[in-house]
């Protein structure tokens, strides 16, 4: 929900509040499981991209990294 964060371009197109609330609930129920956080952020990113919104990078090597199969490269 950060107005200056990587999802800022999407906030006027897809309201982040329900995704934020669902994420809070999941994190509470799953005892701050990092995978749950990443899945919630990915769900919001998917909806934003489906709506045609260009997102800033939000994943990196230490925060919600993507794993690639052998001999693959992700950009």
C-alpha positions as a printed Julia matrix, in Angstrom:
75×3 Matrix{Float64}:
  0.0     0.0     0.0
  3.07    2.26    0.01
  2.27    5.2    -2.29
  5.96    5.32   -3.27
  6.54    1.57   -3.46
  6.95   -0.75   -6.44
  3.17   -1.21   -6.78
  2.33    2.51   -6.78
  1.33    2.52  -10.47
 -1.34   -0.04   -9.77
 -3.09    1.54   -6.79
 -5.43    3.68   -8.91
 -6.29    0.7   -11.12
 -6.56   -2.09   -8.52
 -7.27   -1.11   -4.92
 -4.59   -2.8    -2.78
 -6.62   -2.74    0.46
 -8.3    -6.15    0.15
 -4.99   -7.74   -0.92
 -3.28   -6.1     2.05
 -5.94   -7.35    4.47
 -5.77  -10.88    3.05
 -2.0   -10.8     3.36
 -2.18   -9.66    6.99
 -4.58  -12.48    7.8
 -2.42  -15.09    6.07
  0.75  -13.86    7.77
 -0.96  -13.95   11.15
 -2.37  -17.44   10.62
  0.88  -18.8     9.18
  3.11  -17.17   11.81
  4.8   -14.66    9.49
  5.63  -17.26    6.86
  7.7   -15.48    4.2
  6.31  -17.7     1.44
  2.79  -16.48    2.27
  3.96  -12.88    1.96
  5.53  -13.57   -1.42
  2.41  -15.38   -2.65
  0.21  -12.45   -1.61
  2.46   -9.94   -3.36
  2.55  -12.15   -6.47
 -1.26  -12.31   -6.5
 -1.48   -8.5    -6.46
  1.25   -8.23   -9.1
 -0.61  -10.69  -11.34
 -3.85   -8.69  -11.11
 -2.0    -5.45  -11.79
 -0.21   -6.85  -14.82
 -3.43   -8.36  -16.16
 -4.92   -4.85  -15.92
 -2.05   -3.58  -18.07
 -0.09   -1.85  -15.31
  3.7    -1.71  -15.61
  5.21   -2.52  -12.2
  8.58   -1.57  -10.81
 10.77   -4.51   -9.8
  9.7    -5.83   -6.41
 11.62   -9.1    -6.18
 15.35   -9.38   -5.63
 17.92  -11.98   -4.59
 16.93  -11.76   -0.91
 13.24  -10.74   -1.03
 10.87  -13.21   -2.7
 13.51  -14.54   -5.1
 12.39  -16.61   -8.05
 14.02  -19.96   -8.49
 14.94  -20.95  -12.0
 15.49  -24.46  -13.26
 19.05  -25.46  -14.21
 20.37  -23.73  -17.33
 17.73  -20.97  -17.03
 17.99  -17.25  -16.45
 15.34  -14.84  -15.17
 15.28  -11.11  -15.95
